[in-house]
Amino acid sequence: MAYQREDYVKIARKFVSGWKKEVSEHIIDIIVSVMMTRDNVQQGGSFVQAVIDNDLYTALTRADEDCLSNIKIITMASKNCFVNQLEYDI
Protein backbone atom coordinates (compact mmCIF):
# COMPACT_ATOMS: atom_id res chain seq x y z
CA MET A 1 0.00 0.00 0.00
CA ALA A 2 1.35 3.40 -0.97
CA TYR A 3 0.89 5.91 1.82
CA GLN A 4 0.38 9.62 1.27
CA ARG A 5 1.71 12.55 3.27
CA GLU A 6 -1.73 12.91 4.90
CA ASP A 7 -1.34 9.39 6.31
CA TYR A 8 1.99 10.34 7.84
CA VAL A 9 0.49 13.50 9.33
CA LYS A 10 -2.40 11.53 10.84
CA ILE A 11 -0.16 8.96 12.53
CA ALA A 12 2.28 11.66 13.70
CA ARG A 13 -0.60 13.49 15.40
CA LYS A 14 -1.78 10.27 17.05
CA PHE A 15 1.76 9.52 18.22
CA VAL A 16 2.14 12.99 19.76
CA SER A 17 -1.28 12.79 21.43
CA GLY A 18 -0.19 9.54 23.08
CA TRP A 19 2.52 11.57 24.82
CA LYS A 20 -0.18 13.97 26.04
CA LYS A 21 1.88 16.80 24.66
CA GLU A 22 0.89 19.68 22.43
CA VAL A 23 3.40 20.60 19.77
CA SER A 24 3.49 23.15 16.98
CA GLU A 25 2.65 22.38 13.37
CA HIS A 26 6.37 22.78 12.70
CA ILE A 27 7.13 19.80 14.96
CA ILE A 28 4.41 17.71 13.29
CA ASP A 29 6.06 18.56 9.95
CA ILE A 30 9.47 17.58 11.34
CA ILE A 31 8.13 14.26 12.66
CA VAL A 32 6.52 13.59 9.28
CA SER A 33 9.80 14.43 7.54
CA VAL A 34 11.70 12.11 9.89
CA MET A 35 9.27 9.26 9.20
CA MET A 36 9.24 9.81 5.43
CA THR A 37 13.04 10.05 5.32
CA ARG A 38 13.36 6.88 7.40
CA ASP A 39 10.94 5.12 5.04
CA ASN A 40 12.84 6.32 1.94
CA VAL A 41 9.84 8.31 0.69
CA GLN A 42 11.64 11.66 0.65
CA GLN A 43 14.95 13.17 1.69
CA GLY A 44 14.79 15.35 4.80
CA GLY A 45 16.97 18.31 5.68
CA SER A 46 20.19 18.28 7.67
CA PHE A 47 18.48 18.18 11.09
CA VAL A 48 16.17 15.35 10.02
CA GLN A 49 19.06 13.40 8.53
CA ALA A 50 21.03 13.78 11.76
CA VAL A 51 18.07 12.38 13.72
CA ILE A 52 17.79 9.44 11.33
CA ASP A 53 21.54 8.83 11.62
CA ASN A 54 21.30 8.98 15.43
CA ASP A 55 23.92 11.73 15.37
CA LEU A 56 23.08 13.71 18.49
CA TYR A 57 25.79 16.36 18.13
CA THR A 58 24.80 17.23 14.57
CA ALA A 59 21.08 17.15 15.41
CA LEU A 60 21.61 19.55 18.31
CA THR A 61 23.75 21.94 16.29
CA ARG A 62 21.25 22.04 13.42
CA ALA A 63 18.05 22.23 15.47
CA ASP A 64 15.99 25.37 15.83
CA GLU A 65 14.59 26.27 19.27
CA ASP A 66 11.31 24.42 18.68
CA CYS A 67 13.16 21.25 17.64
CA LEU A 68 15.50 21.54 20.63
CA SER A 69 12.49 21.74 22.94
CA ASN A 70 11.00 18.64 21.33
CA ILE A 71 14.07 16.54 20.51
CA LYS A 72 12.87 13.65 22.67
CA ILE A 73 9.51 13.19 20.97
CA ILE A 74 11.07 13.67 17.51
CA THR A 75 13.67 11.01 18.25
CA MET A 76 11.12 8.64 19.77
CA ALA A 77 8.94 9.03 16.69
CA SER A 78 11.87 8.09 14.45
CA LYS A 79 12.06 4.67 16.11
CA ASN A 80 8.46 4.07 17.22
CA CYS A 81 6.01 5.80 14.88
CA PHE A 82 5.11 4.00 11.66
CA VAL A 83 2.46 4.85 9.11
CA ASN A 84 1.36 1.21 8.84
CA GLN A 85 0.03 1.58 12.39
CA LEU A 86 -2.95 3.34 10.79
CA GLU A 87 -4.15 -0.11 9.72
CA TYR A 88 -4.55 -1.02 13.39
CA ASP A 89 -6.57 2.11 14.16
CA ILE A 90 -4.49 3.22 17.13
TORKOL-4160 file (C-alpha; in steps of 0.2 Angstrom, whole numbers, padded with zeros to 4 digits, m for minus):
90
<pt num="1" X="0000" Y="0000" Z="0000"/>
<pt num="2" X="0007" Y="0017" Z="m0005"/>
<pt num="3" X="0004" Y="0030" Z="0009"/>
<pt num="4" X="0002" Y="0048" Z="0006"/>
<pt num="5" X="0009" Y="0063" Z="0016"/>
<pt num="6" X="m0009" Y="0065" Z="0025"/>
<pt num="7" X="m0007" Y="0047" Z="0032"/>
<pt num="8" X="0010" Y="0052" Z="0039"/>
<pt num="9" X="0002" Y="0068" Z="0047"/>
<pt num="10" X="m0012" Y="0058" Z="0054"/>
<pt num="11" X="m0001" Y="0045" Z="0063"/>
<pt num="12" X="0011" Y="0058" Z="0068"/>
<pt num="13" X="m0003" Y="0067" Z="0077"/>
<pt num="14" X="m0009" Y="0051" Z="0085"/>
<pt num="15" X="0009" Y="0048" Z="0091"/>
<pt num="16" X="0011" Y="0065" Z="0099"/>
<pt num="17" X="m0006" Y="0064" Z="0107"/>
<pt num="18" X="m0001" Y="0048" Z="0115"/>
<pt num="19" X="0013" Y="0058" Z="0124"/>
<pt num="20" X="m0001" Y="0070" Z="0130"/>
<pt num="21" X="0009" Y="0084" Z="0123"/>
<pt num="22" X="0004" Y="0098" Z="0112"/>
<pt num="23" X="0017" Y="0103" Z="0099"/>
<pt num="24" X="0017" Y="0116" Z="0085"/>
<pt num="25" X="0013" Y="0112" Z="0067"/>
<pt num="26" X="0032" Y="0114" Z="0063"/>
<pt num="27" X="0036" Y="0099" Z="0075"/>
<pt num="28" X="0022" Y="0089" Z="0066"/>
<pt num="29" X="0030" Y="0093" Z="0050"/>
<pt num="30" X="0047" Y="0088" Z="0057"/>
<pt num="31" X="0041" Y="0071" Z="0063"/>
<pt num="32" X="0033" Y="0068" Z="0046"/>
<pt num="33" X="0049" Y="0072" Z="0038"/>
<pt num="34" X="0059" Y="0061" Z="0049"/>
<pt num="35" X="0046" Y="0046" Z="0046"/>
<pt num="36" X="0046" Y="0049" Z="0027"/>
<pt num="37" X="0065" Y="0050" Z="0027"/>
<pt num="38" X="0067" Y="0034" Z="0037"/>
<pt num="39" X="0055" Y="0026" Z="0025"/>
<pt num="40" X="0064" Y="0032" Z="0010"/>
<pt num="41" X="0049" Y="0042" Z="0003"/>
<pt num="42" X="0058" Y="0058" Z="0003"/>
<pt num="43" X="0075" Y="0066" Z="0008"/>
<pt num="44" X="0074" Y="0077" Z="0024"/>
<pt num="45" X="0085" Y="0092" Z="0028"/>
<pt num="46" X="0101" Y="0091" Z="0038"/>
<pt num="47" X="0092" Y="0091" Z="0055"/>
<pt num="48" X="0081" Y="0077" Z="0050"/>
<pt num="49" X="0095" Y="0067" Z="0043"/>
<pt num="50" X="0105" Y="0069" Z="0059"/>
<pt num="51" X="0090" Y="0062" Z="0069"/>
<pt num="52" X="0089" Y="0047" Z="0057"/>
<pt num="53" X="0108" Y="0044" Z="0058"/>
<pt num="54" X="0107" Y="0045" Z="0077"/>
<pt num="55" X="0120" Y="0059" Z="0077"/>
<pt num="56" X="0115" Y="0069" Z="0092"/>
<pt num="57" X="0129" Y="0082" Z="0091"/>
<pt num="58" X="0124" Y="0086" Z="0073"/>
<pt num="59" X="0105" Y="0086" Z="0077"/>
<pt num="60" X="0108" Y="0098" Z="0092"/>
<pt num="61" X="0119" Y="0110" Z="0081"/>
<pt num="62" X="0106" Y="0110" Z="0067"/>
<pt num="63" X="0090" Y="0111" Z="0077"/>
<pt num="64" X="0080" Y="0127" Z="0079"/>
<pt num="65" X="0073" Y="0131" Z="0096"/>
<pt num="66" X="0057" Y="0122" Z="0093"/>
<pt num="67" X="0066" Y="0106" Z="0088"/>
<pt num="68" X="0077" Y="0108" Z="0103"/>
<pt num="69" X="0062" Y="0109" Z="0115"/>
<pt num="70" X="0055" Y="0093" Z="0107"/>
<pt num="71" X="0070" Y="0083" Z="0103"/>
<pt num="72" X="0064" Y="0068" Z="0113"/>
<pt num="73" X="0048" Y="0066" Z="0105"/>
<pt num="74" X="0055" Y="0068" Z="0088"/>
<pt num="75" X="0068" Y="0055" Z="0091"/>
<pt num="76" X="0056" Y="0043" Z="0099"/>
<pt num="77" X="0045" Y="0045" Z="0083"/>
<pt num="78" X="0059" Y="0040" Z="0072"/>
<pt num="79" X="0060" Y="0023" Z="0081"/>
<pt num="80" X="0042" Y="0020" Z="0086"/>
<pt num="81" X="0030" Y="0029" Z="0074"/>
<pt num="82" X="0026" Y="0020" Z="0058"/>
<pt num="83" X="0012" Y="0024" Z="0046"/>
<pt num="84" X="0007" Y="0006" Z="0044"/>
<pt num="85" X="0000" Y="0008" Z="0062"/>
<pt num="86" X="m0015" Y="0017" Z="0054"/>
<pt num="87" X="m0021" Y="m0001" Z="0049"/>
<pt num="88" X="m0023" Y="m0005" Z="0067"/>
<pt num="89" X="m0033" Y="0011" Z="0071"/>
<pt num="90" X="m0022" Y="0016" Z="0086"/>
